[in-house]
Amino acid sequence: MQAMELLLGRNSHPRLIEPAPEGQVMQRIYQASLRAPDHARLTPWRLIEFRGEGLNELGEIFAQAKLHEDPGASIEDLNRLRTMTHRAPLVIAVIAKMQTHPKVPASEQLLSAACVAHGLLLAAEAEGFAAMWRSGSLCFDPQVKQALKMQQADELLGFIYMGSPVGRRKTLPEYKTTDFVEKWK
């Protein structure tokens, strides 16, 4: 796949099935994503891969976080949280490992980790797979952060759901660059 074709055509896929990338293909996806801009080579990121039973464990982390927040949560809500991780055969948590540095502010470190997440999406597509970046309130939940063994300053940027796409690709809008780009006069 040509780079511009990839960049212009990538979009999120909400329904993903087996197979998911693994082995050497997965290593290439990781290596590509780790080429993110990284001022001072701090590598301010951490990735956690969930497959198989790991998806059940992540779903249980979500359910327990909900119970901690709302002890009266319904069984339906808890079961929804337990099964939401199975929307794809592979889920990758993307964590920004925030560090104190005299020349690299936290904002740059956060953006670097976000570039790793975007790199995962692009690399999966380049390898013939698909992915979707999901976030939401669970990314800010202290119980989830504790269960993932995150440090106090770390930020959970989201979960990259990855696998093989189901169905047709959705049509992407064509943006007018003049709506977003202005020329300095």
Wavefront OBJ file of the C-alpha trace (Angstrom):
o trace
v 0.000 0.000 0.000
v 1.355 3.417 -0.950
v 1.851 5.832 1.947
v -0.476 8.560 0.631
v -3.172 6.017 -0.215
v -2.918 4.726 3.360
v -3.065 8.202 4.897
v -5.991 9.332 2.751
v -8.004 6.131 3.171
v -7.518 5.037 6.778
v -10.641 5.049 8.876
v -11.912 3.436 12.043
v -13.649 0.067 11.974
v -16.052 -0.539 14.859
v -16.498 -4.272 14.099
v -13.355 -6.365 14.074
v -12.915 -10.131 14.015
v -10.157 -12.750 13.872
v -7.558 -12.865 12.686
v -5.699 -10.141 14.474
v -2.086 -9.433 13.662
v 0.452 -11.528 15.529
v 4.063 -12.668 15.373
v 6.358 -10.828 12.966
v 3.486 -8.779 11.557
v 2.607 -7.517 15.031
v 6.267 -6.737 15.702
v 6.354 -4.631 12.508
v 3.221 -2.793 13.624
v 4.803 -2.052 16.994
v 8.121 -1.002 15.430
v 6.332 1.361 13.033
v 4.291 2.934 15.836
v 7.397 3.465 17.972
v 8.814 5.778 15.278
v 6.703 8.549 16.794
v 8.279 11.972 17.355
v 10.115 11.761 20.676
v 11.925 14.869 21.935
v 15.006 13.874 23.978
v 14.207 10.202 23.349
v 12.208 9.907 26.528
v 10.030 7.155 25.043
v 7.071 8.455 27.064
v 4.768 5.580 26.296
v 3.766 2.140 27.452
v 1.597 -0.363 25.593
v -0.332 -3.247 27.149
v -1.588 -5.968 24.814
v -4.746 -7.930 25.642
v -5.731 -11.119 23.762
v -7.705 -14.222 24.639
v -8.174 -14.480 28.392
v -6.576 -11.050 28.718
v -9.688 -9.563 27.080
v -11.825 -11.150 29.816
v -9.511 -9.758 32.486
v -9.663 -6.259 30.977
v -13.466 -6.496 30.868
v -13.453 -7.470 34.530
v -11.245 -4.460 35.326
v -13.878 -2.275 33.638
v -16.728 -3.933 35.555
v -14.938 -3.618 38.898
v -14.247 0.073 38.210
v -17.961 0.601 37.588
v -18.858 -1.243 40.797
v -16.423 0.895 42.750
v -17.988 4.057 41.298
v -21.582 2.784 41.550
v -22.136 -0.145 43.974
v -25.727 -0.383 42.709
v -24.746 -0.847 39.059
v -27.058 -3.180 37.189
v -25.977 -6.651 36.075
v -26.678 -5.527 32.488
v -24.253 -2.593 32.788
v -21.579 -4.788 34.353
v -21.978 -7.480 31.690
v -21.823 -4.839 28.945
v -18.500 -3.648 30.373
v -17.223 -7.209 30.664
v -17.980 -7.964 27.019
v -17.055 -4.651 25.391
v -13.422 -5.743 25.180
v -14.505 -8.504 22.802
v -15.349 -6.041 20.028
v -11.981 -7.070 18.585
v -9.610 -10.010 19.032
v -6.806 -7.675 20.148
v -6.915 -4.593 22.385
v -3.881 -2.431 23.134
v -3.910 0.085 25.975
v -1.857 3.175 25.141
v -0.365 4.907 28.161
v 1.591 8.148 28.237
v 4.407 7.706 30.774
v 4.813 11.286 31.953
v 8.271 12.296 33.115
v 9.779 15.465 34.512
v 12.253 16.909 32.028
v 13.707 20.431 31.757
v 13.238 20.657 27.967
v 10.303 18.334 27.267
v 7.012 19.524 28.744
v 4.243 17.100 29.637
v 2.237 18.256 26.606
v 4.968 17.046 24.219
v 5.159 13.700 25.985
v 1.397 13.285 25.763
v 1.439 14.122 22.064
v 4.291 11.685 21.463
v 2.280 8.858 23.044
v -0.742 9.903 20.961
v 1.437 9.598 17.867
v 2.266 6.030 18.927
v -1.478 5.315 19.096
v -2.015 6.837 15.649
v 0.967 4.862 14.377
v -0.706 1.648 15.568
v -3.817 2.542 13.543
v -1.825 3.330 10.404
v 0.514 0.347 10.679
v -2.374 -2.074 11.225
v -4.026 -0.738 8.071
v -0.743 -0.968 6.140
v -0.476 -4.630 7.134
v -3.997 -5.398 5.887
v -5.782 -5.224 9.242
v -8.008 -2.560 10.755
v -8.275 -0.759 14.049
v -10.272 1.700 16.086
v -9.141 4.034 18.862
v -11.628 3.979 21.740
v -11.469 6.134 24.818
v -14.148 7.374 27.204
v -14.572 7.663 30.942
v -12.727 4.405 31.675
v -9.501 6.108 30.571
v -9.845 8.528 33.480
v -11.011 6.048 36.079
v -8.538 5.715 38.977
v -9.461 2.042 39.489
v -8.620 1.215 35.860
v -5.353 3.126 36.112
v -4.451 1.278 39.317
v -5.308 -2.121 37.819
v -3.060 -1.346 34.835
v -0.231 -0.488 37.263
v 0.024 3.086 36.052
v 1.968 5.751 37.906
v 0.115 8.775 39.309
v 1.287 11.102 36.503
v 0.623 8.615 33.671
v -2.285 9.146 31.288
v -4.356 6.413 29.674
v -4.920 7.722 26.145
v -7.247 4.961 25.067
v -7.546 1.464 23.749
v -6.682 0.452 20.201
v -9.049 -2.318 19.095
v -7.441 -4.317 16.272
v -8.372 -7.189 13.985
v -9.847 -7.880 10.563
v -12.647 -5.581 9.395
v -16.235 -6.786 8.989
v -18.371 -5.268 6.264
v -17.740 -2.444 3.858
v -15.533 0.480 4.618
v -17.514 3.561 5.474
v -17.289 6.518 3.152
v -15.014 9.208 4.455
v -15.838 12.878 4.014
v -13.581 14.943 1.818
v -12.528 18.004 3.789
v -11.904 21.340 2.168
v -8.424 22.358 3.232
v -9.467 26.010 3.085
v -11.768 25.315 6.061
v -8.754 24.431 8.211
v -5.671 25.977 6.640
v -5.029 29.680 6.557
v -2.126 31.357 4.902
v -0.185 33.819 6.979
v -0.198 37.213 5.287
l 1 2 3 4 5 6 7 8 9 10 11 12 13 14 15 16 17 18 19 20 21 22 23 24 25 26 27 28 29 30 31 32 33 34 35 36 37 38 39 40 41 42 43 44 45 46 47 48 49 50 51 52 53 54 55 56 57 58 59 60 61 62 63 64 65 66 67 68 69 70 71 72 73 74 75 76 77 78 79 80 81 82 83 84 85 86 87 88 89 90 91 92 93 94 95 96 97 98 99 100 101 102 103 104 105 106 107 108 109 110 111 112 113 114 115 116 117 118 119 120 121 122 123 124 125 126 127 128 129 130 131 132 133 134 135 136 137 138 139 140 141 142 143 144 145 146 147 148 149 150 151 152 153 154 155 156 157 158 159 160 161 162 163 164 165 166 167 168 169 170 171 172 173 174 175 176 177 178 179 180 181 182 183 184 185
